[in-house]
Amino acid sequence: MAYILTITLIDILKVSDGAMPNVFQTILFVLMQLVIGAAMGYLLGKLLVWGINKLNIDNASLFPILIFTCCIFIFSFTYFLKGNGYLAVYIGGLVIGNSRVVHKRSTMKFFDGLSWLSQLLMFLLLGLLVKPHELVPVIVPGLIISFLMIFVSFHFHYYHLQL
Protein backbone atom coordinates (compact mmCIF):
# COMPACT_ATOMS: atom_id res chain seq x y z
CA MET A 1 0.00 0.00 0.00
CA ALA A 2 2.86 2.37 0.79
CA TYR A 3 4.32 1.72 -2.66
CA ILE A 4 0.99 2.44 -4.38
CA LEU A 5 0.42 5.65 -2.42
CA THR A 6 3.98 6.87 -3.00
CA ILE A 7 3.83 6.29 -6.75
CA THR A 8 0.36 7.84 -6.94
CA LEU A 9 1.38 10.96 -5.03
CA ILE A 10 4.51 11.37 -7.14
CA ASP A 11 2.37 11.12 -10.30
CA ILE A 12 -0.03 13.72 -8.91
CA LEU A 13 2.85 16.08 -8.17
CA LYS A 14 4.37 15.60 -11.62
CA VAL A 15 1.14 16.08 -13.53
CA SER A 16 -0.62 18.78 -11.56
CA ASP A 17 1.86 21.72 -11.84
CA GLY A 18 -0.23 23.62 -9.32
CA ALA A 19 -3.55 22.63 -10.89
CA MET A 20 -6.17 20.68 -9.01
CA PRO A 21 -5.58 16.93 -9.42
CA ASN A 22 -8.38 14.70 -10.65
CA VAL A 23 -9.37 12.88 -7.46
CA PHE A 24 -11.82 10.50 -9.15
CA GLN A 25 -9.21 9.38 -11.69
CA THR A 26 -6.64 8.88 -8.93
CA ILE A 27 -8.99 6.76 -6.81
CA LEU A 28 -9.98 4.75 -9.87
CA PHE A 29 -6.29 4.18 -10.70
CA VAL A 30 -5.52 2.93 -7.17
CA LEU A 31 -8.58 0.67 -7.10
CA MET A 32 -7.74 -0.71 -10.54
CA GLN A 33 -4.22 -1.58 -9.41
CA LEU A 34 -5.49 -3.27 -6.25
CA VAL A 35 -8.21 -5.29 -7.99
CA ILE A 36 -6.01 -6.43 -10.87
CA GLY A 37 -3.13 -7.23 -8.52
CA ALA A 38 -5.29 -9.25 -6.13
CA ALA A 39 -7.09 -11.11 -8.92
CA MET A 40 -3.93 -11.96 -10.84
CA GLY A 41 -2.13 -13.04 -7.67
CA TYR A 42 -4.95 -15.41 -6.74
CA LEU A 43 -5.56 -16.79 -10.23
CA LEU A 44 -1.92 -17.20 -11.20
CA GLY A 45 -1.11 -18.66 -7.78
CA LYS A 46 -3.83 -21.30 -8.21
CA LEU A 47 -2.62 -21.97 -11.77
CA LEU A 48 0.94 -22.32 -10.51
CA VAL A 49 -0.09 -24.79 -7.79
CA TRP A 50 -1.95 -26.88 -10.35
CA GLY A 51 0.97 -26.78 -12.78
CA ILE A 52 3.61 -27.66 -10.19
CA ASN A 53 1.61 -30.63 -8.96
CA LYS A 54 1.17 -31.91 -12.53
CA LEU A 55 4.82 -31.40 -13.47
CA ASN A 56 7.20 -34.31 -13.08
CA ILE A 57 10.81 -33.22 -12.65
CA ASP A 58 13.36 -35.78 -11.53
CA ASN A 59 15.50 -33.29 -9.62
CA ALA A 60 13.64 -31.92 -6.56
CA SER A 61 16.06 -29.01 -6.19
CA LEU A 62 14.66 -27.41 -9.34
CA PHE A 63 11.18 -26.82 -7.85
CA PRO A 64 12.19 -23.80 -5.71
CA ILE A 65 13.81 -22.20 -8.74
CA LEU A 66 10.68 -22.90 -10.77
CA ILE A 67 8.48 -21.27 -8.15
CA PHE A 68 10.84 -18.27 -7.92
CA THR A 69 10.75 -17.86 -11.69
CA CYS A 70 6.97 -18.14 -11.71
CA CYS A 71 6.76 -15.42 -9.04
CA ILE A 72 8.77 -13.14 -11.32
CA PHE A 73 6.31 -14.02 -14.09
CA ILE A 74 3.35 -13.18 -11.81
CA PHE A 75 4.87 -9.77 -11.08
CA SER A 76 5.66 -9.05 -14.75
CA PHE A 77 2.33 -10.22 -16.13
CA THR A 78 0.38 -8.23 -13.53
CA TYR A 79 2.45 -5.13 -14.16
CA PHE A 80 1.81 -5.55 -17.90
CA LEU A 81 -1.94 -5.53 -17.14
CA LYS A 82 -1.51 -2.26 -15.17
CA GLY A 83 -2.01 -4.00 -11.82
CA ASN A 84 0.13 -3.96 -8.71
CA GLY A 85 2.80 -6.62 -9.13
CA TYR A 86 3.85 -6.54 -5.48
CA LEU A 87 0.33 -7.33 -4.32
CA ALA A 88 0.03 -10.06 -6.94
CA VAL A 89 3.26 -11.75 -5.83
CA TYR A 90 2.24 -11.44 -2.17
CA ILE A 91 -1.17 -13.03 -2.74
CA GLY A 92 0.31 -15.61 -5.12
CA GLY A 93 2.84 -16.53 -2.44
CA LEU A 94 0.06 -16.89 0.11
CA VAL A 95 -1.90 -19.14 -2.24
CA ILE A 96 1.14 -21.28 -3.02
CA GLY A 97 2.33 -21.41 0.60
CA ASN A 98 -1.08 -22.51 1.90
CA SER A 99 -1.61 -25.18 -0.77
CA ARG A 100 -0.35 -28.71 -1.06
CA VAL A 101 2.62 -28.60 -3.40
CA VAL A 102 5.19 -31.25 -4.17
CA HIS A 103 8.59 -30.69 -2.53
CA LYS A 104 7.13 -27.98 -0.28
CA ARG A 105 9.68 -28.51 2.51
CA SER A 106 12.73 -27.97 0.27
CA THR A 107 11.01 -24.98 -1.32
CA MET A 108 10.33 -23.40 2.09
CA LYS A 109 13.97 -23.94 3.10
CA PHE A 110 15.15 -22.34 -0.15
CA PHE A 111 13.00 -19.24 0.36
CA ASP A 112 14.00 -19.02 4.02
CA GLY A 113 17.65 -18.94 2.99
CA LEU A 114 16.89 -16.44 0.23
CA SER A 115 15.12 -14.12 2.67
CA TRP A 116 18.09 -14.25 5.07
CA LEU A 117 20.47 -13.49 2.22
CA SER A 118 18.28 -10.56 1.12
CA GLN A 119 18.21 -9.14 4.65
CA LEU A 120 21.98 -9.41 4.94
CA LEU A 121 22.49 -7.67 1.60
CA MET A 122 19.99 -4.94 2.48
CA PHE A 123 21.71 -4.10 5.76
CA LEU A 124 25.13 -4.28 4.13
CA LEU A 125 24.05 -1.82 1.43
CA LEU A 126 22.41 0.46 3.99
CA GLY A 127 25.62 0.39 6.00
CA LEU A 128 27.60 1.46 2.95
CA LEU A 129 25.53 4.65 2.79
CA VAL A 130 26.79 5.79 6.22
CA LYS A 131 29.81 8.08 6.33
CA PRO A 132 31.85 7.71 9.55
CA HIS A 133 32.27 11.48 10.08
CA GLU A 134 28.45 11.82 10.19
CA LEU A 135 28.31 9.46 13.19
CA VAL A 136 30.42 11.63 15.52
CA PRO A 137 27.62 14.05 16.59
CA VAL A 138 25.22 11.20 17.43
CA ILE A 139 27.63 8.74 19.06
CA VAL A 140 26.69 9.53 22.68
CA PRO A 141 22.88 9.39 22.21
CA GLY A 142 23.30 6.31 20.03
CA LEU A 143 25.34 4.49 22.68
CA ILE A 144 22.87 5.46 25.42
CA ILE A 145 19.93 4.16 23.38
CA SER A 146 21.85 0.98 22.49
CA PHE A 147 22.72 0.19 26.10
CA LEU A 148 19.15 0.91 27.22
CA MET A 149 17.79 -1.42 24.54
CA ILE A 150 20.27 -4.14 25.54
CA PHE A 151 19.35 -3.72 29.21
CA VAL A 152 15.60 -3.78 28.52
CA SER A 153 15.78 -6.79 26.19
CA PHE A 154 18.05 -8.69 28.59
CA HIS A 155 15.80 -7.86 31.53
CA PHE A 156 12.68 -8.89 29.58
CA HIS A 157 14.34 -12.08 28.37
CA TYR A 158 15.58 -12.97 31.87
CA TYR A 159 12.20 -12.17 33.44
CA HIS A 160 10.39 -14.15 30.74
CA LEU A 161 12.59 -17.19 31.40
CA GLN A 162 11.81 -17.02 35.15
CA LEU A 163 8.09 -17.42 34.51
Secondary structure, 3 states (H helix, E strand, C coil): CHHHHHHHHHHHHHHHCCCCCCHHHHHHHHHHHHHHHHHHHHHHHHHHHHHHHHCCCCCCCHHHHHHHHHHHHHHHHHHHCCCCHHHHHHHHHHHHHCCCCCCHHHHHHHHHHHHHHHHHHHHHHHHHCCCHHHHHHHHHHHHHHHHHHHHHHHHHHHHHHHC
